[in-house]
Amino acid sequence: MNEWLFTANLWELAGLSTVVLAAGIVRGAIGFGFSALVVAACSFWLPPIAVVALVVILEMIASLLMWRGVRADVKTEVLAPLLLGGIPTILLGVWLLSWTPPDWQQLIIASYLVVVALASLLEIKLKPNPQAGRIGVVGAISGLYNGFAGIGGVFIALFLNASRVTVRDLRATMTVYFLLCEAVFCVGAWWNGVYNMAIIMTALLVVAPMGLGIWLGTHLFDQLPERVLRRGVLLALLLLPLLGLIKMGLS
């Protein structure tokens, strides 16, 4: 469109806004899936690195919008080791994003998505109340893929769901996790020259549809029983990796 936006025309901006609205509904309802949806849907017709950088800004704003409604449900015993494991590897992932050739990026992301999709299909069950060490390892893996492609959240959701954490606690904990970890991503990305004014301005333009989506998704969360929400989590854990793989096949 111009040097202030990374979309080429109004149609691309409208398409991005529509995807962001739909992804916001998912984020408001179950607490994750926003980045994976936007990256999968948009990065084959918009600049991939710009899309990843965009969703990180939007994830932070989404967490701030949801903060008041989730703060009482955050499981700090899960959040703390996730952050300890994830923050260092986010910086590594951002560095890899800046330097890894596109073909290798596709291969690494595809391998990750296949593992998540297979684990979701198998509906793996883990012991409840996982130990901090295991949570830290999950945080490290998630942080690496958050920094590299903005899609680490589905791995945490897979782990917490398999550990039988309630959807309410999962949603709240991941909301705060995204806020803190994406702030680290922004620092690393800025240092590595990923951000520019076009990305920031485009993000600000699509905040409104995202906010509407989160509002609608939050109303769904308030209305639906745990059983239905958990089915939604399982469906998202299966479909999000598949969407990512389809996107890569079309690229």
N, C-alpha and C positions, 0 to 999 in steps of 0.2 A: 504494500500500500504506500508506504514512504519509509524514510529512515527511522521513524519513531515507533514502528510496529514491525514484527517479523512475519505477519500475514501479508500475502501479496495483494489481496483485494477484500471487498466486503463479504463476498461469499465464503472465503476462508475464515474470516473473523466470525461470521454467523455459524459456520460449521463447528469451529472451536468452541464457541459459546454454548451450542447445543450439547456437545460432548461433555463440557464442564458441568452443565446443569444436571445431566443424567448421572455423572460420576459423583456430584455433590449429594444426590439422593442416596446413593449407595453409602457414601461416607457418613452421612447423618444417621442412617439406619443401623449400620453394623460397625462403624469406626475405622474401616480400612477399605482399600480397593480403589481409592480415588486416583492415585498416581498410575497404577497398573492400567486402569481403564483409559485414562487420557493418553498415556504413552502408547498403548496398543492401538488406539483408534486414530491417533493424529501423527505419529512420527514417520509414517510412510508418505505423507503429503505435506508435512511441515518439517523444518530442520530438526533432526532428532535431538541434538545436544540442546538446542533452544527449548524444545518441549520438556526435556528433563529438568532444565533450570527453571522453567516456568512453573511446573507442578510443585517444585519444592517451595517456591514462594507461596503458592496457593495452599499447600498443605499447612504451612505455618498460620496463615490467616484462618483456615478452616478450624484449626485447633483452638485459636483464640475465640472464634465464634461459638465453639462448643464447650469451652472451658467451664463456664458457670454451671452447666447442666451435668458435667461429668466429675467434677473435682471430688465429690464425696465418695465416689466409687473406685477411685484409683487404687490399685494394689501396689503399694510402694515396695513390698518385698519382691515383686516381679519387675517393677520399673527400674529399680536401682541397678541390678546386675545386667539388665538389658542395655542400659546406658553405659555402664562400665565396659561392657564388651563391645558395644557398637560405635561409640564415639571415635576411638582410634582408627577403626577400619573404614569409617566413612571417609576420612581424609585420604586413606589409601585408595578407596574406590574413586574418589574425585580425581586423584592423580592418574589412575588408570583410564578414566574417561577421557582425559585430555591427551593421552599418549597412545592408547591401544588402537591399532588399525581397525577399520570398520568390519572386515571379515572376521577378525578374532572377537570383536565385540558381539557379533551375531552368534558365534559359536558358544561363547561363555554364557550369554543370556539364554540361549536355547537349552543348554544343559540344565541350567537352574530351573527353567520353566517346566521341563520334562519331569524333573525330580518332584517338584511341587504338585504337578498334575497327577502323577502316579501315586504319590502318598495320599492325595485327596480321594482318588478312586478306591484305594485300599481301605480308607477310613481307619487309619492307624490310631490305636488307643495307647496312651502313655499313663504312667502313674500320676495321680493327682498330687498337688502341692509339690511341684518339681523343686529340686535343690538349686541353690544360687549358681553353682558351677555350670550346670546344664543350661540354665537360663543365660548365663554369660556367653557361652559358646553360640547359642542361638542368636544373641545380640550381635556377636562379632560377624557371623555369616550374613545376617540381615543388614548390618551396617555397611559391609562391603558392597552388597548389591544396591543398597540405597544410594551410596556414593557413585556407583558405576552406572546405574540405569534408573534409579528412583523406584525400584520395584521390590525392595526388601521387606515391606510390610506384610506381604502375603505369607512369607516364611514364619514370621512371628505369629501371625494369626493361625497358621497351620499347627504350630507347636502348642499354643495356648488352648486351641479348640481340642486338640488331641489329649491335652492334660485336663480336660473337663472344666476349664475356667468358664464361668457363666458369661453369656454374651454381654451383659451389663458391665461386668468387670473388664472383659476383653476390650470393649468399646472405649471405656474410660481410660484404661492404661495406655492403649495405643494412641489415643488422642494426645496425651501428654508426651508420650515418647516421640511422636512425629514433630511436635512443637520444638522440643529441645534438640533432637538430632538434625532436623532440617536447618536449624540455625547454624549448626556446625558445618553442614554442607555448604551453606551460603558463604561462610568465611573461606572455606577451602576453594570453592568455585571462583570466588572473586580473586583470590590470590593466584589462581591458575588461569585467569583471563576468560572465564566462561561467560560471565555476565556482561551485558551492555544495556543501553537505555531502551532499545527496542523490546527486549525481554521484559524489563520492569514495567514499561508502559502497557504492553499487551496483557501482562498479569493483572494490572490495575483495572483494565477494561472488562475483564471477565470475572471480577470478584462478585459483581451483582448476580449473574446467573448461578454462580457457585453457592452464594449465600441463600438464594431461593431454594436450590436443591437441598442444601443442608437443613433448612427449615422444614421442607416436605419430608425428608428422611427422618428427622427427629420426631415428627408427628407419627410416622409409621412405627418407629421404635417404641413410642409411648403407647401405641394402640395394640401392637401385636404381642402374643404370648411368647415366652422363652422358647417353646418348642418350634414355633414357626420361624423365629429369628435364627435359631441354630441351624435350621434347614437352609435359611438364606446364607449363612456363613459357609456351610458345606458347598452350596451351589456356587458361591463366589470363588471359593478356593479351587473349584474345578474349572469354572469358565474363564477366570482371569488368566491363568497360564495358557489355556487353549487359545484365547484371543491373541495373546502375545505371540504364540507360535504361528498362528494364521497370518498375523501382521508380518512376521519375519519371512514367511513363505511368499507373501505378495511383494516384498521389498525388492 
